[in-house]
């Protein structure tokens, strides 16, 4: 087994892979945030009913859940590099169809294609990190989680100004152009094929390899379910807040729409420091359940504060709810830390994200239903608080290190060239 200097280990033969991982990360949330700020402008050209708006709002987690089921199978049949190229191509094509659409059906179709590509990227980013950077899991995962947060914030910030200056079609097309940055590295890596693998394997520690692990085989693992519960609870709160926080602040805290939008940005941007912090915590704290419990406590305190004192220190309650979303980057790190191979990482990532995003799709609707039945925002926030406490189950289950392959008795062979 060859030992190399840290500089060579980090860079040689892997610059394209690093660029591909980071650019995919930058693009896996753009389609989520690119439409909602300019939906009023789009409606001038394409009539959209309230039901139609609801469908558009539910598309991201639904597309991500479906992609979670299909991405590992795609990676097994086509290979990881080619699959990520296909994901990036779908992002480009989907956003382009969106920009060119002249009716609601095409808008939904383009949205689904773009979001499905992003969903495949969501699932395959952790195994890509494990394949190319087994010696830098925390560093590279933290970097791409930061870019995921930026990818969600940038469209929300620039979509409306671009639409005002050049029209909504240009505003949407910008994100198709941005997705080209993710397509090019994976195209080159796909063409390089086996030669790229030989270059990587000669310079870094060889990763354990298994022949195949299906998404549903992972369902036999307690660790997989623990990560899934934490990821699902966090995603439910995140998407519910993105859907309803401005309305909560306008009605309960008497915020203006501008103030509410700025506070929502605060909630989203908290993901940047959390993305940097979570890999550090995961690598230095043996009982990761303590970190999960801390995130649950912060989020619950934020929900409680907004429910009982929405006009007092509102920014603090929103910030605490944002801190609760540390479970999201933490789970992405755990997908790699609790598997022995990139095949296992792909299967675990697919299982976790398909189940978790299905739960996330229910969240905004459930909040709306509780709001309709109760006539206020106290009980919807209590609903989010109660669901967040489910992650304490994960805190207990993940308190000791364990590996998914061991729990489902998948043999792992290590090859050293």
N, C-alpha and C positions, 0 to 999 in steps of 0.2 A: 504494500500500500504506500503510495508516494506521498511524502510530506512536501509542501510548497510554502513559499512565503505568503503572508496574508494578502499582499497586493496582487500577486499572481493568482492566488486562489479566488479573490473577489472578481477580478476583471477578465483575465485571459480566456478567450473563447466564449465569453458570456455577455458581452456588451449588447449584442442584438437581443438576447433573451431579456436582459434587464430593461432595455428600451421597450420591448414588446409588452412586458408585464406592467410597467408603469403607464404606458399609453392606453392599454386596455382598461386599467384602473381609472384613469382620467375620464374614460368614456362610458363606464357602466351605469352612470346615473343621469347623464345629460338628457336623455329622452323623457325621464321622469319629471324633470323640472322645466323643460323647454316650452311646454304648451300652456300650463295653467296661468302664467303671468299675462299671456296674450290671448286668452280664450275669447275675450270680448271682441277683439279685433278680428279673429278668425270667423266669429259668428256673423260678421258683416258679409262674408262670402259664402260660408257654409252654415246653414241653419242647424242648430244642435238643440235638442230638447233637454229637459232636466234629466230624463232617464239616460239620454246619450252622454251627458256630462258624467253621470254616475258610472257608466260603463268605462269611459276613458279614465276615471279615477281609480277603478279597480283593476285595470289592465296590468299595471306594473307588477304587483305581487302575484297575479295569476300567471302572467307570462314567465316570471321568475320560477314559480313552482313547477310549471310544465317543463321548463328548461332544466330544472334540477333532476328530473327523471331521465331526460334524454341525453344530457351532456356526457355522463360517464360512458354510456354505450357508444356515443359518437367518438369519444376519445379512444375507446378500445378498438373500434373498427378502423378509424382513420389516423389515429395517433394524436398526441397532445398538440403538437405544433400545427398540424393541418386543421384540427378542430378549432383552435384559437384564431386561425386565419379565416375560417368559415364564420366564426362569431363576429369578427371585425367586419367582414364583408356584409353580413346581415345588418350591422349597425349603419353602415354607409347606405345600403340599398333602402332600408326602412325609413331612415330620415329623409332620403331623397324622395321617396314615394309620398311621405307626409307633405313635403314642401310643394310637390306638384299636384296634390289631390285637389279635386274640384267638387267632391261630394263626401258625405259622412262615411260611407263604406270604405272608400280609399283611405281616408284619414285614419280610421280604425285599423285597416289592414297594414298600412305603413307603420303605425304605432306598434302593432303586435310584432311585426318583423324586426323592427329596431329593438324592442324590449326583449324579444326572444334571444337575439344575438347578445344583448347585454346579460341576460340570464345565464347563457352558456359561459360567457366571460366570468360572471360571478362564481360559478361552480369550478371552473378550470384554473382560476388564478392560484388557489392554494396548492394544487398539485404541480402547477408550473413552477412555483417557488420551490417546492420540495425537490423537483427534478433538477433544476438548474442551480439552486442555492441551498443545498442541504446544510451547508456550514454557516449560513447567514439567514436562517428562517425568521428570527425576530426583526432584524434590520430591514430586510426587503418587505416583509409583511407590514411592518409599521409604515414604511414609505408608501406602499400602494394604498393602505387604508386612508392616509392623509389625502392622497390624490382622489380617492372615491368621494371624500367630503368636499373637496374643491370642485369636483365634477358635478356635485349636486348644487353647490352654491353659485357657481359661475353663470349657468343659464338663468337662474332666478334673478340675478343681478342685471344681466345684459339683454335678455330676451325682449323686454318692453322697449328700451331705447333703440335697439336695432330695428324692431318692427315699426317704430315711429319714424325712423329715418329712412328706411328702405323697404318697408312692407313686411308682413308676417311671413311670407314665403321665404324671403331672404333670411329672416331671423331663424327659421327652422332649418334652412339649408346649411347654415353656418356649422351646425353640429354634425352634419354629414361630412363636411370638409374636415372637421376636427377628428372624426373617426378614421380618416385616412392615415393619420399618424399611427394608429394601432394596427392597421392592415399591413403596412409595408414591412415592419420587422418580422411578422409571422409569415408573410409570403416568402421572404428571403430565407428564414429558418426552415420552412417547409421544403424549399428547393434544395437547400443544403443537405437535408435528409440525414442519412446514416453517417455521412462525413462529419456533420455537426456533432452527432452523438459520440463519435470516436474522439473528437477534439475535446469535448467536455470530460469524458471518462478518463482521459489521460492526465487531466490536471486537477481533479478533485476526488475526494473520497467517493467510492462507488456506493450508490444508494441500494438498499435491499430491494429485491425484485420479486414480484409474484406474477403468476400467469394471468389471473383475472379475478376481480372481486365485483360482484354485482351490487347495485344499489340496495336491493332488498335483502341480500345476505347480511348487510350491515345492521339491519333491523334487529338482529339477534344480540347486538352489543348493548350493554348497559351504558357504556361510555357514550355511544352514539346517541342514545335517547337523552342522556343528561345534557349534552351539547345542544341537541335539537330543542329541548325545552327552553334553555336559556336564550338561544338564538330566536326562537319563535316569540317568546314574551317580549324581548327587546324590539323585534321587528313590528309586532303589533302596536306597541307604544309609539314607536317612531312614525309609522304611517298614519296612525290615528292623530298624532300631534300635527303632522304636516297637513292633514286634511282639515282639522278643526281648531287648532290653536288660535288662528286669527279671529275666528268667530267667538271663541271663548273670551278672548281679551277684549273684543269690542263690546260684547254684551255684559260681561261680569266686571271687567276692570275699567270700562269706559274709555278704552284706547281708541284713537283714530285708526283708520285703515293703514296709514303710513307707519304709525307707531307699532301696530300689530305685525306688519310685515317685517319691520326691523327686528322685532323681538323673535319672530320665527327664524330670521337669519342667525340670530344669536344661538338659538337652539341647534341649528344645523352646523354652525361653525365650531361648536364645542367638540365636534367629532375630530377636529384636526389634532389638538393636543392629546385627546384620548387615543388616537391612532398611534401616536409616538409613545405614549406611556404604557399601553397595554402589553406590547411585547417585552418591555423591560420588566414589568411586574410578573408576567408569565414565566420568565426565565429565572427570576431571583426569588420568587416565593414558592416554596414547595407545596403548600396547601392553597391551591388556586381558588378553593371554595371561599376563602376569606375575601378575596377580591370580588367575587360574584356577590357575596352577601353585602359588601360595602356598596356596590353599584345598586343593588336592590334597595338598600336603605336610603341612599341619596334620591333615587327616583321616586320612592314612596313619599318621602318628605316633600318633594316638589309637587306631586299630585295633591297631597294633603293641604299644602300651603295655598295652592290655586283654588282649592275647593272652599276653604274656610276664611281665607284672607286675601282675595284676589287683587285688592287695591293696595295692599301693603307689601312693599319689597317684591313687586311682581317679577322683576328681572331675576331676583334670587331664586324664586320658585321655578322659573323656566330653566335657569342654569342648572339647578339641582336635577330637574327632570332630564336635562341633557346629559349630565354626568351619569345618570342611570343607563344611558345607551352605551356605556363602556362594554357592556356584554357583547355587543356586535363585533368590534375588533378583537376582543378577547376570544370569542368563539372561532374567528378566522385563524388566529394563532393556534388554538387548541386542535383544529382540524389537522394541522401538520404535526403538532407535538404529541398527539395521541394516536398517530399511525406510524407504521414502520416503512412504508413505501409510497411512491407517488401514485401507484394504482389504488392503494388503500385510501390515500388522501382524496383521490377523485371520487371514489365510491362514497366515502363519508361525506364529502362536500355536497354531492348530489342528493344524498338522503336527507341531510340536515336542512339544506336550502329548499328542497321540494316541500317537505312537511312544514317548515317554519314559515315560508312565504304563503302557504295555504292559510295558516293561522293569521298571518298579517293581513290577508285580503278580507278576513272576517272583521278585523278590528274597527276600521272606520264605519262600517255598516252597523256593528253592534253599538258603537258610541252614539250614532245617529238614532238608533231605535230607543236606547235608554233615554236620550234627550227628549225624544218625542213623547215617551210615556211619562217622564217625570216633570217635563216643562222647565227644566233648568239644567245647569252644568254641574251641580254638586254630585249627583248620582253617577253621571258618566265618568267623572274623575275618580269616584270611588270604585267604579268598575275597573278602570285602568290600574288603580292601586292594588285591587284584589288580584288581578291577573299577574301583576308584576311579582307578587309574593310567591308565585309558583316557581320562580327561578331559584328559590331557596332549596327546592328539591335538588336542583343541579349542583348547588353549592355543597350539599352533603355528599352527593354521588361522585363529585370530582375532587374531593379533598385529597385523594391519593392518586399518584400517577398510574395509568393503565393504558394498554394499547388495544385498539379495536381488533386487529388481526388475531391477537391472543385470545380475545373473548369469543371470537367466532371460529377459532381453531383453523385459521388459514395458514398453511405452511409458507414460510418466507425463506428464500435462499439468498445468500450474500455472495456476490461474485467479485473478485478482485483481480483486475487485469494487470 
